Amino acid sequence: MSEKPIWGEDYDLVVVGSGFAGLAAAIEAKQAGASVIVLEKMRIPGGNSAISGGLLAVAGSPLQQREGIEDSPELLFKDMMVAGMDLNHPVLARLVAEKSPEILEWTQTFLGVEYSDNLNYLGGHSVARTYATANGTGSGIIKPMLAKCRELEIPVQMKTLLCSLLKDDSGRVEGVEVRRDYLFPNRDSGQLQRIRARRGVVLACGGFSRDVAFRMTQDPRLNEKIDSTNQLGATAEALVLALQAGATPIHLSWIQMGPWASSDEKGWGVGSMFTLLAGFPYGIMVDAKTGKRFVNEGADRRLRTDAMLITDRIPVAIVDSEGVKNATTLESCLKRGVVKAFGSIEELANFNHIPLVPLQETLERYHLSLAHGRDAEFGKPLAADLKPIEHPPFYSIRLLPKVHHCMGGIQINAQAQVIDIADHQPIPGLYAAGEITGGVHGASRLGSTAIVDCLIFGRIAGQNAAADI
Ligand SMILES: Cc1cc2nc3c(=O)[nH]c(=O)nc-3n(C[C@H](O)[C@H](O)[C@H](O)COP(=O)(O)OP(=O)(O)OC[C@H]3O[C@@H](n4cnc5c(N)ncnc54)[C@H](O)[C@@H]3O)c2cc1C
């Protein structure tokens, strides 16, 4: 028999990760009567969730009803499957589509999250269905979640690194070994301690976009020269612990790059939201070398990125004053010089070294498409409120895809139980939710579907783990 561990502390549930998935799990479990602690390795809580764009896809929402937009969970599910190249695990993807209205309602009425009063049309979606938090970032959801944790007296323990998952003799996960007072990224810092989890451990440790060594094992092209939109702590060690505990890996090599990021700043910055909410939906993207469009600006991220990365292309998005109404970060983009404003298309072409005549021809062709209501060249979905790009000032942003999202991760079932690779059965006592899991999004995640994914499966993990006796 193995030696019994000496526990420093004791809870019903140990949740690792303080983003959308982890906090949702903790809140649900505490409400179900379980004692819970949230562990987070970084100095500040929230992970990628806090810095995210706060965009939430909802199929069949009150704003859609107001705008007369017909939508359904079935249509969102289909859009997710098309982007995911049918690699999505349909049971999980369907849950996300079906529960999206419930998540909107939960964040509004239970957490008090505030959203802007308009819908956004993101690439790969058939209709406008994306809500945006009123403050324009995921912190608009994370802050109310942290406030709820304080209200429910859930400790959120920072600077605490998960180092081991501990199993009892029957194979049940019964606790964790951590480093307390850990100072990222020094793996030897802090003191080792064991925390018992009587009912379960929830892994909500996010993706590995910042883990260059790990991501290169899956996709050798994603070397250290390629930037990422993620927070620095988006690394793979917790995923590796889960794999060592027998979890089934899914789709680890499907790593998404964000096509809207800018070459004129580091990381996610302020430009990504500008391109997402204005440059792509209301503008066009051209290759600065030719002045020509080369892809549907409303396609899913994988298709756009693949087209942008063709050797020597210099992608620039162009939009006018009519197209920037939803661009929450416009002012900061201009202040930081990530977006430039021009009085005429000639000036814009001159600054970006775009040949003027081909650019003018491109714009004329695009305007004809708008007049005909169909983009015959690239098939961009043309929303009813699209106008010709002819109202100064004109804006441009230089683009460069950056590593953004890990579709792959560990396998869970619809109860958020982690599945053992050996027998395809749940690993007793181990749950997971959010970006550390794989399967929901298949080959490519649609914009604004990760937040719903994390909140839905976080809540499910918390509810089920709390009832796991
Ligand atoms: C810049 C940006 C913008 C985005 N915008 C949107 C958007 O608008 N809409 C949308 O749907 N999706 C968006 N996404 C994707 C979405 O935000 C993420 O997929 C989601 O936030 C992941 O949530 P999570 O809870 O799984 O992980 P995270 O929020 O990343 O939280 C995981 C936490 O676990 C911690 N952790 C990791 N390993 C350990 C360990 N060993 N020990 C202890 N703690 C650990 C991490 O430090 C982190 O804080 C965006 C992503 C980024 C990066």
The ligand as a Tripos MOL2 file, in Angstrom:
@<TRIPOS>MOLECULE
LIG
   53    58     1     0     0
SMALL
NO_CHARGES

@<TRIPOS>ATOM
      1 C1         -6.9770   38.2810  -25.8610 C.3       1 LIG1
      2 C2         -8.0870   37.2830  -25.9330 C.ar      1 LIG1
      3 C3         -9.3580   37.6980  -26.3220 C.ar      1 LIG1
      4 C4        -10.4010   36.7740  -26.3670 C.ar      1 LIG1
      5 N1        -11.6610   37.2170  -26.6430 N.ar      1 LIG1
      6 C5        -12.6880   36.3430  -26.6130 C.ar      1 LIG1
      7 C6        -14.0200   36.7950  -26.7800 C.ar      1 LIG1
      8 O1        -14.2850   37.9900  -26.8950 O.2       1 LIG1
      9 N2        -15.0150   35.8630  -26.7760 N.ar      1 LIG1
     10 C7        -14.7750   34.5280  -26.6190 C.ar      1 LIG1
     11 O2        -15.7130   33.7290  -26.6330 O.2       1 LIG1
     12 N3        -13.5050   34.0880  -26.4060 N.ar      1 LIG1
     13 C8        -12.4800   34.9550  -26.3890 C.ar      1 LIG1
     14 N4        -11.2030   34.5110  -26.1480 N.ar      1 LIG1
     15 C9        -11.0170   33.1230  -25.7130 C.3       1 LIG1
     16 C10       -11.4480   32.9750  -24.2630 C.3       1 LIG1
     17 O3        -11.2430   34.1910  -23.5830 O.3       1 LIG1
     18 C11       -10.6720   31.8740  -23.5510 C.3       1 LIG1
     19 O4        -10.8100   30.6840  -24.2730 O.3       1 LIG1
     20 C12       -11.2180   31.7020  -22.1370 C.3       1 LIG1
     21 O5        -11.0780   32.8970  -21.4110 O.3       1 LIG1
     22 C13       -10.5160   30.5680  -21.4180 C.3       1 LIG1
     23 O6        -11.0740   30.5130  -20.1270 O.3       1 LIG1
     24 P1        -10.5660   29.4150  -19.1260 P.3       1 LIG1
     25 O7        -11.3240   29.6410  -17.8580 O.co2     1 LIG1
     26 O8        -10.6050   28.0850  -19.7440 O.co2     1 LIG1
     27 O9         -9.0170   29.7650  -18.9500 O.3       1 LIG1
     28 P2         -8.2880   31.1050  -18.4550 P.3       1 LIG1
     29 O10        -9.2130   32.2530  -18.3950 O.co2     1 LIG1
     30 O11        -7.0710   31.2620  -19.2740 O.co2     1 LIG1
     31 O12        -7.9140   30.7400  -16.9610 O.3       1 LIG1
     32 C14        -7.0300   29.6760  -16.6710 C.3       1 LIG1
     33 C15        -6.2270   30.0560  -15.4600 C.3       1 LIG1
     34 O13        -5.5280   28.9150  -14.9790 O.3       1 LIG1
     35 C16        -4.2490   29.3380  -14.5190 C.3       1 LIG1
     36 N5         -3.3510   28.1760  -14.5170 N.ar      1 LIG1
     37 C17        -2.8180   27.5450  -15.5850 C.ar      1 LIG1
     38 N6         -2.0260   26.5300  -15.1870 N.ar      1 LIG1
     39 C18        -2.0460   26.5240  -13.8290 C.ar      1 LIG1
     40 C19        -1.3970   25.7370  -12.8250 C.ar      1 LIG1
     41 N7         -0.5500   24.7630  -13.1490 N.pl3     1 LIG1
     42 N8         -1.6460   26.0160  -11.5220 N.ar      1 LIG1
     43 C20        -2.4850   27.0330  -11.1730 C.ar      1 LIG1
     44 N9         -3.1000   27.8260  -12.0760 N.ar      1 LIG1
     45 C21        -2.9030   27.5650  -13.3940 C.ar      1 LIG1
     46 C22        -3.8550   30.3900  -15.5410 C.3       1 LIG1
     47 O14        -2.8600   31.2440  -15.0360 O.3       1 LIG1
     48 C23        -5.1750   31.1170  -15.7720 C.3       1 LIG1
     49 O15        -5.3500   32.2180  -14.9280 O.3       1 LIG1
     50 C24       -10.1530   35.4130  -26.0850 C.ar      1 LIG1
     51 C25        -8.8760   35.0050  -25.7190 C.ar      1 LIG1
     52 C26        -7.8490   35.9260  -25.6400 C.ar      1 LIG1
     53 C27        -6.4860   35.4840  -25.2280 C.3       1 LIG1
@<TRIPOS>BOND
     1     1     2 1
     2     2     3 ar
     3     2    52 ar
     4     3     4 ar
     5     4     5 ar
     6     4    50 ar
     7     5     6 ar
     8     6     7 ar
     9     6    13 1
    10     7     8 2
    11     7     9 ar
    12     9    10 ar
    13    10    11 2
    14    10    12 ar
    15    12    13 ar
    16    13    14 ar
    17    14    15 1
    18    14    50 ar
    19    15    16 1
    20    16    17 1
    21    16    18 1
    22    18    19 1
    23    18    20 1
    24    20    21 1
    25    20    22 1
    26    22    23 1
    27    23    24 1
    28    24    25 2
    29    24    26 1
    30    24    27 1
    31    27    28 1
    32    28    29 2
    33    28    30 1
    34    28    31 1
    35    31    32 1
    36    32    33 1
    37    33    34 1
    38    33    48 1
    39    34    35 1
    40    35    36 1
    41    35    46 1
    42    36    37 ar
    43    36    45 ar
    44    37    38 ar
    45    38    39 ar
    46    39    40 ar
    47    39    45 ar
    48    40    41 1
    49    40    42 ar
    50    42    43 ar
    51    43    44 ar
    52    44    45 ar
    53    46    47 1
    54    46    48 1
    55    48    49 1
    56    50    51 ar
    57    51    52 ar
    58    52    53 1
@<TRIPOS>SUBSTRUCTURE
     1 LIG1         1 GROUP 0 **** ****
